[in-house]
Amino acid sequence: MTMPLDDRGLLLGDGLFETILAKNAELMLFDDHVARLRAGCAAMNLPAPDKAAVRELCELAIADAGAKPRMAVRLTLTAGSGGRGLDRPDTVEPHVFATAAPAVRPEEPATLVTSPVRRNEGSPTSWLKTLSYLDNVWARRMAAPDDALMLNNGGEICCATAANIFWVKDGKLYTPSLDCGVLDGVMRRRVMALQPVEEVRAPRAMLEQSDAVFLTSSLIGVRPVASLDGTPLRSHSMVDRFAAALAAVS
């Protein structure tokens, strides 16, 4: 599609997106992604898209890109056109579109470096998947070639640039609470449905003291972390168990 030059997503980041994994053209966890998108629309006072229409857009994107065994489908919803400056028009007509591209799943464990770019836990958008993703872009660039650990303004563990983070300690599973400035990840919820998880506010040192650390997202599934800032991290059978349990949808 051609994007109008007055689109609010383009000019102001006023919108939301979802990244959905497609395996052999089948959309994984589609209902979960649409539910999160609709919740984000409610929070941002945007009209929610029709579920059937969204599915059709995603399937057309896969077909147009030439279906591959594993693809990332990007579904984008903007606040549409119009409005001067920051003000939306009286009637909002969102622009909704989808694109698809091959997605190679990383085979090696992640290596993380702590980013100086912080998550703003005081922002109401910190738990929404908005189009304003520049902090994550900067953090990822600084951590190339792999990924970054992002802390919040209080120095507490938040996430990687495009993944949630968990750690194992003394047989218990932990993850940052949403009020740390964490996106409520679709795969995060799936892990939390498998075993009790303590949602906590914790300093970075907790990761180095853990028995294992792993990342989760729709595109990577469950990915162990091998090191943080050059310090090796241990592996744990619990991480392998989660990876196996979620392999069908990741």
Secondary structure, 3 states (H helix, E strand, C coil): CCCCCCEHHHHHCCEEEEEEEEECCEECCHHHHHHHHHHHHHHCCCCCCCHHHHHHHHHHHHHHHCCCCEEEEEEEEECCECCCCCCCCCCCCCEEEEEEEECCCCCCCEEEEECCCCECCCCCCCCCCECCCHHHHHHHHHHCCCEEEEEECCCEEEEECCCEEEEEECCEEEEECHHHCCCCCHHHHHHHHHCCCEEECCECHHHHCCCEEEEEECCCEEEEEEEECCEECCCCHHHHHHHHHCHHHC
